[in-house]
């Protein structure tokens, strides 16, 4: 590990000033991702600014019903919070699926959002990687790509964002509150992370020195009808091959067969792109449609029409389609009983 200077920030303004003034300075909170990369030589900051003791560890409800989550709220505390479990079960489930209890006790909300890819070539400094060394090439394109992107990739990078929490927050229309040297701003979470394009070394739209201080979850009348489904290689903690976060709102109107129809829906995918992937095309297809397994599958196909696969990861297309159908069928079943049970049975048989 390269030697570095360590400072403990006394306040947000001081932290921002310290990092903004040093081009290779970084923030440290839980350190579960950063410290690993420093040990590997992937990250080599000359200054580490510790924000872990700043008063950014509260979960509060704002007057308009927005739930504000402080940047340094630990993942374990967020997953266990009663308001989160009741109003946003998809978020609690994503956090619990994301890591072991030991890691959740250290990892923070902002740190989870800003973790870098777990691509094996990114973490191996002997291999070419445009994300680590722009212009060196992308070893994954001709190598092991089982975990890599099928949506939004580029010639320069096909790595995926590893966060489970971020996928749930994308489905919930979350926004991040950011403080920088020029003031504060709010960024929709779906706009925080970038697709790689020809600048894969830039993970987010944040400028150097900007600090996430909170995440806002807006009120949503049907967010309590939500769930997270993660598919991985083993039952113990592993990064997602694919994941789906969804919230479903059924209408009182019935289709011609007497089944429920969809008033509104939120869907996001994980494990498929350089960022949490909000499935807006699938959502648009489903609004006003019958809540059927056939429609759930077709909606996934509409979203996946732009997928580009390699030999190692082509299975993800089918996996996403089936997971979307099963998760939405399950959410339907929970709301309408026997009709939903039939839907779930259809999904299991296909």
Buried (B, 14 or more C-beta within 10 A) or exposed (E): EEEBEEBBBEEBEBBBBBBBEBEEBBBBBBBBBBBBBBEEBBBBBEBBBBBBEBEBBEBEEEEEEBBBBBBBBBBBBBBBBEEBBEBBBBBBBBBBBBBEEEBBBBBBBBBBBBBBBBBBBBBBEEBBBBBBEBEEBBBBBEBBBBBBBBBBBBEBBBBBBBBBBBBBBBBBBBBBBBBBBEEEEEBEBBEBBBBBBEBBBEBBEBEBBBBBBBBBBBEBEBBEBBBBBBBBEEEEEBBBBBBBBBBBBBBEEEBEEEBBBBBBBBBBBBBBBBBBBBBEBBBBBBBEBBBBBEBBBBBBBBBBEEBEBBEBBBBBBEBBBBBBBBBBBBBBBEBBEEBBBBBBEBBEEE
